Amino acid sequence: MNQLQALLNDSLIRTKHVENAAIIDIKERKVCASTFGFNVSPENALNLISAFYKNLLQVRRGGLFFKEKYYKCVRADEHSIYLQNPDGGLTVVKTKNFILVATYRVGMYPSVCVEAVEKLGKKNA
């Protein structure tokens, strides 16, 4: 298991607030780590990258499709996007080199992604 995979498991999954997570390398434009069974397609990875660099206003207004589900935008800024649907939510956070995407069920807290992103930023500063 690589360091990024360990980061996902230790900082996110063990909290029991995050259901699944993946880290996308922005430069490589692909998923470099994900939790067991959470497959993010290349198309979904590119859509998440595009959401920050080209379509943030559109995401704020119209939400986002991810893994064939529609998520309504709750909050978005240049570093994070919080989205929800009736089943749960999606948190997308950008650092200089990576995008962290995490899903959570209704009643769970997406804010636990902050700790993982801080660790990710320190490892890649």
Secondary structure by P-SEA (a helix, b strand, c coil): ccaaaaaaaacccccccccccccccccccccccccccccccaaaaaaaaaaacccaaaaaccccccccbbbbbccccccbbbbbccccbbbbbbcccbbbbbbbccccccccaaaaaaaaaaacc
